[in-house]
């Protein structure tokens, strides 16, 4: 892995009551991120962990997902928030995205796959089954994978690592490892990333905010409880996250929606990349 950095595909506005600990700033609106990890291979190919919203949804959220759904989710999007646009602004070709490792297949995490026609979507087998079996108007949308030419569904085996009970190495290189983090969805995975600046574990929506799995065991938040596929499995994953933080490799746990964690992450490539002269206005999520 030559490089690793993180972008956010727009954001969300949530009532404090839904996402904060009880009694803490309950009436205050909380701004949340939609975090995507970008792996730069030595070859120049790119691997994403999640893909955020697609470009069309970033341009017109109410039109693409429905006004009510956009309102309920609290989405905050601009056209330039699409990950493909942000990559161009950093001088990286979206056509070089060869794989998207999906933490789960909810629309806010994977609809952006449509903007990367050369990418294989890699997902856990149990998550793909949940996607195909989902009822209408759920957080899964059939159209989000409809144009994906390649979908690879993997079974996580019983090999424990990073504090999680099951894992799989989708590329056989050891620097990107999918981890069993079910609970938010049936096949939710966390993804361990060993990069030049350290080790990070992108946990998707396995937890919304870091306080939820802290040692005080205060969580989950109201939003996490309401959106969970299985609350018992969700709390099991919280135990895994605590074990992950104690791992000797000292990984940084990265929830998709924690803006405070996102602010401390690298947001641009470490290697020298010259963006196009007209791309400065596309720099979003820095």
N, C-alpha and C positions, 0 to 999 in steps of 0.2 A: 504494500500500500504506500503510494507516494504521498498522499495527503488525505486529510479528513477535516471537514468543516460542516457547519449547520446553518440552515436557512429556516425562516418561518413563512408559510404560505398564508399571509393575512393573519387574522386573529379572531377571537370571540370575546363578547362581553357577557359576563354572567353575574347574576345577583350574588352578593356576598353570602347571603343565607344558604345558597346552594353549594358553595365551594369553599367557604371558610370554616374553621372550627366553631362550634356553638358559642355564641356570646361574643365573637370577635368580628367587628365591623360588618354586622349582618346586613345593613342597608347600603353598604358601599359596593359599587360595581367593580368587579374584578376583570381585568383585561388578561386574556389567555392567548398563548401562541398556538401554532400548528406546525410543530417542528419536523423538519426533514433533514436527515443526515446525507451528506454527499461524500462518497469515497472516490478518490482519484487513483486509478491503477497506474503502474509504471508505464503501461502501454498507452496511456492517455484515455482509455475507456473509463466510464463513470458507472458507479453503482449507487442507487438511492435506497435509503430506508424510508419507506412511504413516499408518496408523491404529491400530497396536498390536493388542492382543488385543481380542476382543469382550467385552461385559459378562458373558455367561454363562461364558466361559472364565476371566475374572478371579475370578468367584465360586467356581468349582469346576474347577480345571485338570485334575485327574486324571479327572474324569467326562467332560469335554468333549474332551480330546485323548488320553486313555488314560494309565494310571498310568506305564507304562514310558516313553512319549514325554516326559511331564512330568518324569520323573526324569532322563532322558538330557539334556534341554535345560536342566535346572537352574532351572526357572522359579520365580520368587518373586512371587506375585500375591495381591492382596486385591481384594475386590469394588469398592472405591472407586478402584482403579487404572485402570479403564476410562476412555478419553479422553473419552467422552461425559459421564461423571460428573464428571471434572475440569473440563470446560468449564462445566458447570452451577455448580460451586463457584466459578468465577470470574465468574459472572454472564453467561455467554455461552450462547446457545441452540443446542444441537446441530442443531436443525432448520435453522439458517442455514449449515450446512456444505454448500457447493454443489459442491465438487470435492475428490477425494482423489488426489493425484499419488503413485503407488506407485513407490518405488525398485525394488522387485521384488515378486513375488507369493507369497513364502513365508508360511506361516501366521502367524508372529509379527509380520509387518509389515502384513498386510492383512485379517486376520480381523475386525478392528474395523469394517470397512466396513459390516457388517450393522447397526451401530448408527446409521448415517447414511443413512436411506432416500431423502433428497432429493439425495444427492451423486452426481455422475458420477465414475467411477473412470477415471483417465487413466494409461496405461501404454504402454511401448514395444511395438511390434508383435512383436518377437522374443521378448519376455518372455511375452506372451499366448500365443504359439504353444507355448512351453516349458510353460506352465501346462496347456494342453489336452492336450499329448502326454505329460505326466508319468505315470510308473507309480504304482500304488497304494503307499501308505505312504511316499511321498516327502515333502519339505517343502512341496509344493503340495497343497491340499485343494480338491476340486471345490466343496464347500459354501461356501467363503469368498467366492465371487463369485455364488453361486446366486441371492441376493436383490438383487443390484445391478441396478437398472433400466436404468442407462446405463453402458456401458463404451466408452471411446474409445481405440483403439490407434493410436499414432503412429509414423511412420518417422523416425528421426533422420537428418538429411542430413549432408553433408560440411562443414558450416560449423564451423570450429574456434573455440572460445572457452573461457576459463578454463583453458587448458592441455589441453582434451580435443579429440579429432579430429572429433567430430560433436555436433550439438545440434538442439533444436527448441524453439520458444517456444509452449507449448500454449494460451496465452490472448491472445497478440499484444500484451502490454503491456511486455515486456522485463524485468519484475521477478521472474518465475519462469521459469527456463530448464532444460530437461532435457538432460543431458550423457551421452555414451556412456561408461559405466563398467563394461562387461561383464567377466565373469571369475568373480565369485562365483556369478552365474547368467547364463544366456544373454543376457538382455536387461536386466541391472541398469543403472540410471541413477543418476547423481548429480543433485541439483537445486540450482541456484544461486538464491539468494533475496536480492534487493536491498531491504533494509528501512531504516527511519528511523535505526537504530542501527548500520548497516554492512552488509556483504555476507557471507553465510554460504553454504557449499556442503554440503548434507546429502548424505552419500555412502552412506547405508544401510549394508549389510554389505559394500560393496566392500572395506572394511578394517575389522577389528574394533577395533584399537587404533592410535593415532597412531604409535607407535614403529615399526610394521611397514613404513611407507613412508618413514621418515626418511632423511636423507642418507647414513647409514651402510649403507643397504640391507640391514638385518639380517633383514627379514621375508621371506616371511609366517610367521605363527605356525603351530603344528601344527594348531590349529582351523581356520584359514583354508585351509590346504592340504587338509585332509580334506573340507571342505565346498565347495570350489571346483568349479564346472562345468568350468573350463578353466584350468589353472595358468599357462600361458603368457599368456593374456589377462589373468589376475589381475595378473601382474607388469607387463604393459603399462599397466594402470590405475594401478599404483603410480607408474610414471613420470609419468603424467598428474597424479597428486595432487601430486607434487613440483613440477611445472610450475605447477599451480594455486596453490600457496603462494607462488610467485614472481611471480604475476600482479600488475600495478601496482595493481589494485583491492584488493589485500591481503585476500582472502577468508579467513574462518575455516572450516577444514575440520572438519566435524562427523560423525564415525562414529557410527552408531546405538548402539554398545555401549561407548563410551569414557566412563566415569563421571567421569574427571578433566576432560575437555572439557565434558561436560554441566554440571558444577558452575560453570563460568565463563560459561554462557549466561544470557540473560534468561529467567525462568520465569513471569513474569506480564505482562499487558498494560501498556504505558506509559500508555495513555489511561485515563481515569477510568471504572472499571466498578464498580458496587456489587453484590456478590454477594448472593444471597438470605440472609435472616437465619439460616436453619437449615442453611446449606451449609458452615460452617467445617470440619466433620469430613470433607468431601469433598476438601479441598485436599491433593492428593498430588503428589509430584514437584517440589515447590518448592525 
